[in-house]
Amino acid sequence: MPFAIKVRKIDRHGAQHPETLAVDIESREMAGGLVHRLAGSYPQNGRTLPPLTRWFRSEGGLHLIWVQPQ
């Protein structure tokens, strides 16, 4: 089953609609590694629940990034 990577900005008005960053990733582990590295490229980042979901803060605000089956 292929996986996708999604990202969504969170602000004081609530969560915005998710955007797709990548599709057709072969495995859950590969997609999770990409999510980990993408979020980790920002100084402020961390893990959250559910699994394979991370958060990061950029100049544009707070974001969630996660793995999702296609």
ChimeraX attribute file (.defattr): number of C-alpha atoms within 10 A of each C-alpha:
attribute: neighborCount
match mode: 1-to-1
recipient: residues
	/A:1	9
	/A:2	13
	/A:3	20
	/A:4	20
	/A:5	24
	/A:6	19
	/A:7	21
	/A:8	17
	/A:9	20
	/A:10	17
	/A:11	12
	/A:12	6
	/A:13	6
	/A:14	8
	/A:15	13
	/A:16	12
	/A:17	10
	/A:18	14
	/A:19	12
	/A:20	13
	/A:21	11
	/A:22	14
	/A:23	16
	/A:24	13
	/A:25	19
	/A:26	12
	/A:27	14
	/A:28	17
	/A:29	13
	/A:30	13
	/A:31	23
	/A:32	23
	/A:33	13
	/A:34	18
	/A:35	22
	/A:36	20
	/A:37	10
	/A:38	15
	/A:39	23
	/A:40	16
	/A:41	11
	/A:42	14
	/A:43	10
	/A:44	12
	/A:45	19
	/A:46	15
	/A:47	16
	/A:48	13
	/A:49	7
	/A:50	9
	/A:51	10
	/A:52	20
	/A:53	21
	/A:54	23
	/A:55	24
	/A:56	20
	/A:57	17
	/A:58	14
	/A:59	6
	/A:60	9
	/A:61	10
	/A:62	17
	/A:63	20
	/A:64	22
	/A:65	26
	/A:66	24
	/A:67	26
	/A:68	17
	/A:69	14
	/A:70	11
